[in-house]
Amino acid sequence: MRKLLIGFFSITIFISCSNLKQVSQNNSTPQLKFINSIEIPFNQDFKNTKIGGLSGIDYDKKNDLYYIICDERSQENLSRFYTAKILLNNDRLQVINFQDTNTLKNEEGKTFGSWLTTPETSADPEDIRYNPKTNSLIWSSEGARVLTAEKTILQNPSITFMDLKGNFKSQLKLPSNLEIQKEKKGPRNNGTLEGITFDKNYKTLYTSLEEPLFEDGDQATTSKGGLIRLYQFNVKTKENTAQYGYRLDAVAHEPKPKGAFSVNGVAAIQYYSKNQLLVLERSYSTGTQACTIKVFLCDFKKATNVKDYGSLLNQKIELASKKLILNMDDLGIFTDNIEGLTFGPKLANGNRSLIFVSDNNFSAIQKTQVLLFEVEE
């Protein structure tokens, strides 16, 4: 969840850019062709819940069914995910029909608590993926790092395996640099595990930080991007096997007034091919209602495994490459807080479809959008 008015801690760390090399792209580059989009009405009711906060989506090809996670922290309705049918007609989006909703459960089999009353028992759901090999799901939570005079909340992010009804099965073993800490070390608040994706064999899982770890340098600004990490896990052992450095773009637009809140970070990832991910960067600046959404083809074949690096600063390492394949600013349409993407069904010409969803933060001035693209490869 990106809460657009939340402030962030910042530190000044100097980085020797000459030691960081961007590896070259070695495969053909896909093109994304926009087809159309639809909107879900604000606070649409479904089975005694308000539809909104749609933060992650994945497609079950066999059953033509989508799993969509909601990032509500049980403030009004319980933390949950939906199943839905997204109907296409002549390769165009027609309507999304929600089928069911299931609450997320913790290790004790209980629903998560409310962020408003018992924040230490709450979750911050961000992404969801379906595994057809095991007929089960996996989801990520960002956790929290809140240090104020009134309260201290230190809640680690998590990646949880669950069944199709939301019941807890197990969790990935996250590395120590993902532990939330009081000192400015480890993940920033609201900047941790936004995206998850399986490889094609469902043996490897990838996840991404939204913003840099404190020890990896500053957040993105309008003049410079920050350094984040992409994490690779063995699904069977649940162990972290690799980490790769990735440089964010700078924030797209100067905030108004100057100096107000702005952010750019990775909001979602999608496995594309061996050693390659589609990486969605989402930039927002105060004073500009739309978000700038960019999709990059990221290649980490030649990138340095930085798993054992305490910091990415002043290191002779190769970053994962990135090549821009879509800037939604160029489409001439309004794009809101897009946080989820998945490959959908094949289109009539045999090309794959790519579907995006936006998180409206349960705000009446934001939109819940579903966007359809054709993937030309």
Salt bridges, closest charged atoms under 4 A:
GLU39 OE1 - LYS367 NZ 3.76
ASP45 OD1 - LYS50 NZ 2.91
ASP58 OD1 - ARG129 NH1 2.96
GLU72 OE1 - ARG80 NH1 2.73
ASP100 OD1 - LYS47 NZ 3.00
ASP124 OD2 - ARG73 NH2 2.72
GLU210 OE2 - ARG2 NH2 2.45
GLU210 OE2 - ARG282 NH2 2.71
GLU211 OE1 - ARG2 NH2 3.68
ASP216 OD2 - ARG229 NE 2.69
GLU239 OE2 - LYS173 NZ 3.23
ASP249 OD2 - LYS294 NZ 2.95
ASP249 OD1 - LYS322 NZ 2.85
GLU281 OE2 - LYS322 NZ 2.67
GLU318 OE2 - LYS21 NZ 3.83
ASP329 OD2 - HIS253 NE2 3.66
GLU339 OE2 - ARG282 NH1 2.96
GLU377 OE2 - ARG352 NH2 2.78
